[in-house]
Amino acid sequence: MVRAANRIQSKPYKYGGGHGRWNDSGYDCSGSVSYALHGGGLLDSALVSGDFARWGSPGPGSWISIYANGGHVYMVVAGVRFDTSARSQTGSRWTMEQRDSAGFTVTHPKGL
């Protein structure tokens, strides 16, 4: 999953990116998270942001936590945030800086 995320970590933001095909020229928030989870064998098809609020098991995971609402999704993997909003600040979707999770539902892949 991390290797997959690393492959797209600096790709540009593209609305709808990653939903029509896995290998795209850019990715939106849900396309990014979907791509990473798919790369780890955890997801078969891309989901939109709101769907992630009902995906997996409820609550934070031990290694992976997904934060989702109807307009945005990001994930935290081993304490590092993977989020399209980080790219404009760091050049990468990965950042050590956390964000306010108010308004987001937290889920995680079962067992992780």
Secondary structure as GFF3:
##gff-version 3
##sequence-region A 1 112
A	DSSP	alpha_helix	2	8	.	.	.	ID=ss1
A	DSSP	alpha_helix	29	39	.	.	.	ID=ss2
A	DSSP	alpha_helix	49	52	.	.	.	ID=ss3
A	DSSP	beta_strand	57	58	.	.	.	ID=ss4
A	DSSP	beta_strand	64	68	.	.	.	ID=ss5
A	DSSP	beta_strand	73	77	.	.	.	ID=ss6
A	DSSP	beta_strand	80	82	.	.	.	ID=ss7
A	DSSP	alpha_helix	84	90	.	.	.	ID=ss8
A	DSSP	beta_strand	94	95	.	.	.	ID=ss9
A	DSSP	beta_strand	105	108	.	.	.	ID=ss10
###
